[in-house]
Structure formats: C-alpha cells, structure tokens
C-alpha cells in the first residue's frame, strides 16, 4: 500500500471567503513539503485578506511560487518569500495581485490564469499549468531546499522572474542580491515586523531569509529592477523592492531552479544547498520526498475499503506531520532567541508552535507517532524562554513569541510529554520556567498578577479557565518531581474554575475584580470569551469534569451537552453551539464519557467525522490550525482522544477502520509488550457505531478510557462493536481531580 497516494493536498485549501464564514476555510497550502520540512514550495494566488497560506482555492490566478509558507493558519499568515514566476512574451515585472507591493501594476500584471484540472496536489510534489503562458510548473522539496521545473512551449523565449520583496501579509523593505555567475544568485531578504507579516506586524515576527539558487543552464541576459526602475548592470544589489529576471533562449529542455534557504546566514543556505540539492535532479528529489512521506505516513497503517475515509485519514496525518517544522540548518546551527548562532546537541531546533491550538490534539497524537518532534519543540521552547522571556511562548514563530492567543500551552505540552516518559530536555530548567510563568510578574501569562491575587482574570472566562488548567499541569509536574509544597499550592489553584461558575445562571460568568458578577445576557454571550461564547467555553475544565458536573448538576450537564450538540450544524464553518471549527470545543464530545454515557461520545464522534470533514477544498470546516483539526480526526479514527493532556488518559470512541497498526518508538515508548500497537475491531465499524467491550492484550476493560501505558506498551487493543448503544458497559468513570 502506498500511503502517500492517499494524500490530497487540495483538501481544505479554501482561505478567506467572508461570504461563507468570517473565519474562513481550512487555509491549508497545497505546495510541496517534506515531513516537518523548513521549505514549503508552492503556488501563491491573490494576496490580501486573511489568506494565511498565500493560496486560496477560489482564486483564479497564480502570482508565482514561493519557497516557504505556513499551512492552516489565520491572522494573515507570514513567509511567502523568494517568489519565482516563469513567463514568456513581453517583459512585465509587476504583479497585478500582490497588494502590498510598493510598485503596483496598472491593471493586469505578470500573474497567470490557471485551472484546477491541471493541478497535481501530492505529498512532496505540486504541479500546475500556467494557462496565460502555456508553461507547466512543478515543485518538489527536501527539508531545507526546493526545486521548480518549468517546461515552456516550443519556439518561444524562456524567462524566469523572481520577486525578492514579497512577504505574505506585508513585504520586505530590504533585499540584498549577489549575482555569482550566469547561473547562480544568492542573497538576503530582510523581514521585520514593522512591515507586516504575522498579524500584519502584530505578531512581532522578525527574520532574515538567506538563499542560494542555481539554474540548470546559463542565461543569455538578466536584469534587476528596484522600486520600479531598472538598475545598472552589476553583480551586487541592495534595494527596498528588488525584482530579478533571467532570459533564456527558446529550447526544448525545461529550466530547473534549485534553491537552498537558511534563517541564519548565507553560509547556512549554501551548506543546505550543497547537502541536499547540488547533486540531485528534480526527479531524484521528487522520489526522495515521496519516500520520506511513505516512511512518515507508514507509522500508522490502517486497513479499510472506503477510499474517501482513507484519503481523509492520510491527509489529516500528513497535515499533522508538517509542524513544528525544522528551523535549524542541516549542520545543526540555529539562530537563538537572543540572536546568537548556536548548534543543537541531541535535538533539532523547530518552529511554528501554534500552542493554543495544538496542545489539545496535535501533541497528544505526536507523542504516539512522532515523539522526537515533541521532544525537539520542548527544547526549542526552553531556548526561547531562556533567551527572550521568562515563560514558554504561547504561539511561537521563527524563534519569537508572537503574543497570539492565550493560556500556557507550553506548560501543558511539556508536562504531558514528561509524564509520558519523553524527557530528553533539561527538566529542571523546564520546571523552573513553569513556576516563573505562574509567579513572575514579567511572565507572558495573561493576567498573571490577577491569577495570583484573585484566582481568576477579571471579566475574562477563557483566560481564567486556560490558566487554571495550566496550574493543574504544574501541580502534576511538581508532584512528579517531589516538590510537594508547590504541588499542593497548584492543586488548590486547579479548583479556581469554581470561582467563575455562577450557580444562579448555571454557567461560567464574567466576574469583576471586586468579586461581583458582570452583567448577564445569556450563554451565547461572547464577552470574556476568546473565539467562543459562554455556551462553548464553560466546558473547559478538562482536568475536573466531575467537579463541573457537581456544579451544574448531573442531569443538567447532560441536558446542556445534548443541546450543545443538537443545535450545531456540524458541516458549517462556524456555530454558536458546538463549534468544531475552533479548538475550545475539541474535547467536548468525549465528556459524555465523564458523565457516564460513553455511547453518546461514540455517536457524536462519528457524526463529526462524517459531517465536518470531506475530500474537497472545503474538507476542513474551519482553519486547519497547524495540525490540530487534522489531529482530532486522526486520533478519533484510531479510537481515542485526550480530554486533558497531562493526565495520561485517552478517552475512547469507536475506531473508523477495521485495523490500524502503529509503529512505536523504542527510544521514547516503553514497548513492554511490542514495538507496535495494533487496534482492531470485531464487527464492521462502517455499520457498527457503538462499543460493546474492549480488551487490551486479552484483558477485558470495563471502562471507556485507556492509560498511556496501555497505548505505549504496544500489543493489541481490540474493540468489540455493536449497532446499538451498550449502556451497561464501561461503568468505571475516567479519573477527575475531584474524584
């Protein structure tokens, strides 16, 4: 079975379409990418709006092919540098669709019409026909390098144009270019936050991209333009809006451009180029990329006859293996948060940690299928906390805390990993960062002072609940390390969610600093909630569902949960009830199990799988969010999901496939029974939505949850299925802080 054949990178590629949803579609990028690769080489469409990847399926023109992208992000995105565009005919240096260009085209520019029927969207490869020019463009990649192969019509002059100033959601104000010879260029693209990027500059992301690029043949002539004016001939250029172009004679051979990049220096770009691209043909790199994806995807081998489900599963697994991507060069060098070049030891420096999103499902998945990536990112987050601020970043990009979202996901991910035995990082330093996050007034925690003084964030439900959960995780960390005093302190703080639950209205409620309640409207009120409302946010007590059930009342808890689900359109891109397009809801359906009704978890999980995901450009019902939306599907397809990362507990649901085999890591997993975990069903899961019983290596379970060891020890987990709810199975409730 070729697993990469089931990856369709067109899935979820709808971006900013406010007529459909204010928050847009999946915003995934269809370009060529290696597993966790630094390079994401692919097409750019109309720039503008909240198209974080730089591409949206509903657009009709392509502006070029950039060497780096982000996939599945909102907040306007970033990167999209070193944009290559093959053209023919009269020279037009200006883009008619790049809205942040200093020099704008008067009408149509060099962009090309294209049709989706000509696109090939595979793991590690992208191709399209540029209809305006009749050119076939193909991209493929290694970890640090990329290639574009451009096949032109016969008997026409061939041209390659490169926009060095382009950046998604902004522009580069300074570029440096050196023409090494008549086949080679290299240089630097300076991208400060003063000129846009993530959050249109609000993410404070500053970086330099260094590049070394070589053409497969020598050009006849070349030119450089700066800010709309042609520069004098030379070999070195500096400008605020540089375009480079090279003219080649008519010929029957494609032009191949190889590019190596680095975020450190030019030497790094050259090193990466020499290590990964210099001696490779396009077809060899394509084959290597495909092989890399086969190995990465085969960590989970599922068996089924439903082609659509297989495509969705392996495409979601693919997206879960894109980030956190490699940030260090091939020689191990990386740029630390304090601007110093350092060399990694036994880990790879990584970046793109969308913490608020991915701590919920993406990292619980990676601890199973790619634990080394989890260990790497924790080392990377420690570096930022040590050299840039006193706490873990919430949303990290290229070594910087962007300030995006809330909570302390770095704490959650670190504690979850440590308690699972993933510990190849400085544990003492990591624990110290956790304590500083909670106690230090210079911490990046949202309203740390209020949490310390009041136990809640005045007038903000989401921040309070996220901080409380992080405090719970610190208590687990402290207990593991034998710090009994702080374990007790943070265990007490983990109950602070009760301070903002108002029994009179039966929901979480904003509370003023003086302890009085803020105005109550109804549970659909979004005030004090981040990308959610009270109806959705109240349930974020993942560490103590029993405590929340006690506050709300058992029957009322179930009544509210059923209303939350029944009032939702699971195929919609936004809801005021259960809202799968956004992360605060991703644990909710598994909380039926905490209330003693695991069969309702099984029912609703299957409904979400079938209604919120598909194989079209709308395949994700909301922003894919750097692997989180994908990880929810991949985990539940295997038969479980975490409600509370750090707990070591995975709530079960009905698997989507008859059989799945997971390759475990002997370095990070105990593998006490086997170095593989087999999940199989008795009964066809297509026809049987409910669980009658589970055995783990032959031992029956009377509970609807698995421990980490039961997963990581390997062996066989067998689900016996039924087409009717089994209300007499799994009477033992999952652990909860209160009980």
C-alpha positions, 0 to 999 in steps of 0.5 A: 500500500502506498500511503502517500497516494492517499494524500490530497493536498487540495483538501481544505485549501479554501482561505478567506471567503467572508461570504461563507464564514468570517473565519474562513476555510481550512487555509491549508497550502497545497505546495510541496513539503517534506515531513516537518520540512523548513521549505514549503514550495508552492503556488501563491494566488491573490494576496490580501485578506486573511489568506494565511497560506498565500493560496486560496482555492477560489482564486483564479490566478497564480502570482508565482511560487514561493519557497516557504509558507505556513499551512492552516493558519489565520491572522494573515499568515507570514513567509511567502518569500523568494517568489519565482514566476516563469513567463514568456512574451513581453517583459512585465515585472509587476504583479497585478495581485500582490497588494502590498507591493510598493510598485503596483501594476496598472491593471493586469500584471505578470500573474497567470490564469490557471485551472484546477484540472491541471493541478497535481496536489501530492505529498512532496510534489505540486504541479500546475499549468500556467494557462496565460503562458502555456508553461507547466510548473512543478515543485518538489522539496527536501527539508531545507531546499526546493526545486521548480521545473518549468517546461515552456512551449516550443519556439518561444523565449524562456524567462524566469522572474523572481520577486525578492520583496514579497512577504505574505501579509506585508513585504520586505523593505530590504533585499540584498542580491549577489549575482555569482555567475550566469547561473547562480544568485544568492542573497538576503531578504530582510523581514521585520515586523514593522512591515507586516507579516504575522498579524500584519506586524502584530505578531512581532515576527522578525527574520532574515531569509538567506538563499542560494539558487542555481539554474540548470543552464546559463542565461543569455541576459538578466536584469534587476529592477528596484522600486520600479526602475531598472538598475545598472548592470552589476553583480551586487544589489541592495534595494527596498523592492528588488525584482530579478529576471533571467532570459533564456533562449527558446529550447526544448529542455525545461529550466530547473531552479534549485534553491537552498534557504537558511534563517541564519546566514548565507553560509547556512543556505549554501551548506543546505544547498550543497547537502541536499540539492547540488547533486540531485535532479528534480526527479531524484528529489521528487522520489526522495520526498515521496519516500520520506512521506511513505516512511512518515505516513507508514507509522500508522497503517490502517486497513479499510475499503472506503477510499474517501475515509482513507484519503481523509485519514492520510491527509489529516496525518500528513497535515499533522506531520508538517509542524513544528517544522525544522528551523535549524540548518542541516549542520545543526546551527540555529539562530537563538532567541537572543540572536546568537548562532548556536548548534543543537546537541541531541535535538533539532531546533523547530518552529511554528508552535501554534500552542493554543491550538495544538496542545489539545490534539496535535501533541497528544497524537505526536507523542504516539507517532512522532515523539522526537518532534515533541521532544525537539519543540520542548527544547526549542521552547526552553531556548526561547524562554531562556533567551527572550522571556521568562515563560514558554511562548504561547504561539511561537514563530521563527524563534519569537513569541508572537503574543497570539492567543492565550493560556500556557500551552507550553506548560501543558505540552511539556508536562504531558510529554514528561509524564509520558516518559519523553524527557530528553530536555533539561527538566529542571530548567523546564520546571523552573520556567513553569513556576516563573510563568505562574509567579513572575510578574514579567511572565507572558501569562495573561493576567498573571498578577490577577491569577495570583491575587484573585484566582481568576482574570477579571471579566475574562472566562477563557483566560481564567479557565486556560490558566487554571488548567495550566496550574493543574499541569504544574501541580502534576509536574511538581508532584512528579518531581517531589516538590510537594509544597508547590504541588499542593499550592497548584492543586488548590489553584486547579479548583479556581474554575469554581470561582467563575461558575455562577450557580444562579445562571448555571454557567461560567460568568464574567466576574469583576475584580471586586468579586461581583458578577458582570452583567448577564445576557445569556450563554451565547454571550461572547464577552470574556470569551476568546473565539467562543461564547459562554455556551462553548467555553464553560466546558473547559475544565478538562482536568475536573469534569466531575467537579463541573458536573457537581456544579451544574448538576448531573442531569443538567450537564447532560441536558446542556451537552445534548443541546450543545450538540443538537443545535450545531450544524456540524458541516458549517464553518462556524456555530454558536453551539458546538463549534468544531471549527475552533479548538475550545470545543475539541474535547467536548464530545468525549465528556459524555464519557465523564458523565457516564454515557460513553455511547453518546461520545461514540455517536457524536464522534462519528457524526463529526467525522462524517459531517465536518470533514470531506475530500474537497477544498472545503474538507476542513470546516474551519482553519486547519490550525497547524495540525490540530483539526487534522489531529482530532480526526486522526486520533478519533479514527484510531479510537481515542482522544485526550480530554486533558493532556497531562493526565495520561488518559485517552478517552475512547470512541469507536475506531473508523477502520477495521485495523490500524497498526502503529509503529512505536518508538523504542527510544521514547515508548516503553514497548513492554509488550511490542514495538507496535500497537495494533487496534482492531475491531470485531464487527464492521465499524462502517455499520457498527457505531457503538462499543460493546467491550474492549480488551487490551492484550486479552484483558477485558476493560470495563471502562471507556478510557485507556492509560498511556501505558496501555497505548505505549506498551504496544500489543493489541487493543481490540474493540468489540462493536455493536449497532446499538448503544451498550449502556451497561458497559464501561461503568468505571468513570475516567479519573477527575481531580475531584474524584 
